[in-house]
Amino acid sequence: MTVTVLGASGRTGRRVVRLLVRHGFRVRAGVRDRHRRAAVTGLGVPAVITDLAGDPAELVEAFAGSDVVVNCAGAPDPAPAAVNLIDRDGAIAAIRSAERAGVRRYVQLSAMFADAPDQGDPLVRSILAAKQISDTVLRRSSLVWTVVRAATLTDEPGTGRITAVEHLTAGRIPRDDVAAVILGCLLEAGTENRGFDVRSGELAVAAALAALR
Ligand SMILES: NC(=O)c1ccc[n+]([C@@H]2O[C@H](COP(=O)([O-])OP(=O)(O)OC[C@H]3O[C@@H](n4cnc5c(N)ncnc54)[C@H](OP(=O)(O)O)[C@@H]3O)[C@@H](O)[C@H]2O)c1
């Protein structure tokens, strides 16, 4: 199975690429532009240019032959112009391009409270509002989708133990464990056409995802 990971140069994206490779997936590392190829050379997979703010026709071309797209890209800061460009319009362009390219499965890394931005941290409300829109577009697309709404991300080592449920109100989760959740989504059919919140917790990733059925 071939998976294209968007934002593969990012802190979560790199972890997702490494984990998917370790589990036998053929992975393409999506990078913003050719200058960012160097950021993924150590991952040992081919790089493809997937600029979410670029020409959607190039995204369609980059996705050709992929069974799965995983979107781990995000704006570098909560400035509304940047998040609307990347987390809203860019994410939507990627979803539409995946449909056109014949991709079957799509996993979007979103954020806790993206389904209710008014209840989230006011400091990141622009990001939540942008993701709410692109998450909705994905849910209504023709793709087999999963929206992973992660709690606050950390760089602490993963524990492999999570809580994954419809709605959470607070929490943190290591990026290592988010990568394990994204891998788990590709292994657990019960995550298809589902969105859920996730944070560090008590259950092993596979068990927590199976319990979503
Ligand atoms: N921070 C949190 O607590 C939190 C919580 C929940 C969810 N999230 C979400 O989780 C995701 C991953 O977060 P992270 O902290 O791992 O991200 P990160 O390290 O900031 O990486 C972001 C990635 O997005 C890429 N990107 C930026 N603009 C792009 C464009 N125009 N086209 C294609 N790719 C582009 C970046 O590429 P370059 O390397 O070239 O810049 C980078 O690979 C984001 O969507 C974020 O909003 C974050």
PDBQT file of the ligand as one rigid body, heavy atoms in Angstrom, charges set to zero:
ROOT
HETATM    1  N1  LIG A 301       0.801  21.980  18.342  1.00  0.00    +0.000 N 
HETATM    2  C1  LIG A 301      -0.203  21.331  18.898  1.00  0.00    +0.000 C 
HETATM    3  O1  LIG A 301      -0.338  21.253  20.131  1.00  0.00    +0.000 OA
HETATM    4  C2  LIG A 301      -1.218  20.658  18.004  1.00  0.00    +0.000 A 
HETATM    5  C3  LIG A 301      -2.317  20.022  18.582  1.00  0.00    +0.000 A 
HETATM    6  C4  LIG A 301      -3.208  19.317  17.763  1.00  0.00    +0.000 A 
HETATM    7  C5  LIG A 301      -3.011  19.286  16.385  1.00  0.00    +0.000 A 
HETATM    8  N2  LIG A 301      -1.948  19.953  15.839  1.00  0.00    +0.000 N 
HETATM    9  C6  LIG A 301      -1.775  19.867  14.377  1.00  0.00    +0.000 C 
HETATM   10  O2  LIG A 301      -0.924  18.765  14.088  1.00  0.00    +0.000 OA
HETATM   11  C7  LIG A 301      -0.273  18.978  12.831  1.00  0.00    +0.000 C 
HETATM   12  C8  LIG A 301       1.217  18.674  12.978  1.00  0.00    +0.000 C 
HETATM   13  O3  LIG A 301       1.772  19.499  13.973  1.00  0.00    +0.000 OA
HETATM   14  P1  LIG A 301       3.370  19.560  14.155  1.00  0.00    +0.000 P 
HETATM   15  O4  LIG A 301       3.606  20.404  15.367  1.00  0.00    +0.000 OA
HETATM   16  O5  LIG A 301       3.945  18.219  14.036  1.00  0.00    +0.000 OA
HETATM   17  O6  LIG A 301       3.736  20.390  12.847  1.00  0.00    +0.000 OA
HETATM   18  P2  LIG A 301       5.110  21.082  12.408  1.00  0.00    +0.000 P 
HETATM   19  O7  LIG A 301       6.287  20.442  13.033  1.00  0.00    +0.000 OA
HETATM   20  O8  LIG A 301       4.942  22.583  12.593  1.00  0.00    +0.000 OA
HETATM   21  O9  LIG A 301       5.132  20.739  10.842  1.00  0.00    +0.000 OA
HETATM   22  C9  LIG A 301       4.231  21.339   9.982  1.00  0.00    +0.000 C 
HETATM   23  C10 LIG A 301       4.454  20.766   8.608  1.00  0.00    +0.000 C 
HETATM   24  O10 LIG A 301       3.582  21.431   7.693  1.00  0.00    +0.000 OA
HETATM   25  C11 LIG A 301       4.358  21.738   6.532  1.00  0.00    +0.000 C 
HETATM   26  N3  LIG A 301       3.806  22.836   5.744  1.00  0.00    +0.000 N 
HETATM   27  C12 LIG A 301       3.699  24.139   6.080  1.00  0.00    +0.000 A 
HETATM   28  N4  LIG A 301       3.224  24.839   5.036  1.00  0.00    +0.000 NA
HETATM   29  C13 LIG A 301       3.028  23.950   4.027  1.00  0.00    +0.000 A 
HETATM   30  C14 LIG A 301       2.572  24.051   2.687  1.00  0.00    +0.000 A 
HETATM   31  N5  LIG A 301       2.250  25.226   2.135  1.00  0.00    +0.000 N 
HETATM   32  N6  LIG A 301       2.470  22.921   1.946  1.00  0.00    +0.000 NA
HETATM   33  C15 LIG A 301       2.830  21.718   2.460  1.00  0.00    +0.000 A 
HETATM   34  N7  LIG A 301       3.283  21.550   3.719  1.00  0.00    +0.000 NA
HETATM   35  C16 LIG A 301       3.392  22.658   4.483  1.00  0.00    +0.000 A 
HETATM   36  C17 LIG A 301       5.717  22.089   7.095  1.00  0.00    +0.000 C 
HETATM   37  O11 LIG A 301       6.690  22.108   6.075  1.00  0.00    +0.000 OA
HETATM   38  P3  LIG A 301       8.120  22.846   6.286  1.00  0.00    +0.000 P 
HETATM   39  O12 LIG A 301       8.934  21.899   7.144  1.00  0.00    +0.000 OA
HETATM   40  O13 LIG A 301       8.646  22.985   4.919  1.00  0.00    +0.000 OA
HETATM   41  O14 LIG A 301       7.834  24.151   6.971  1.00  0.00    +0.000 OA
HETATM   42  C18 LIG A 301       5.897  20.958   8.095  1.00  0.00    +0.000 C 
HETATM   43  O15 LIG A 301       6.311  19.784   7.440  1.00  0.00    +0.000 OA
HETATM   44  C19 LIG A 301      -0.604  20.426  12.425  1.00  0.00    +0.000 C 
HETATM   45  O16 LIG A 301      -1.670  20.393  11.503  1.00  0.00    +0.000 OA
HETATM   46  C20 LIG A 301      -1.078  21.047  13.729  1.00  0.00    +0.000 C 
HETATM   47  O17 LIG A 301      -1.993  22.117  13.515  1.00  0.00    +0.000 OA
HETATM   48  C21 LIG A 301      -1.045  20.621  16.611  1.00  0.00    +0.000 A 
ENDROOT
TORSDOF 0
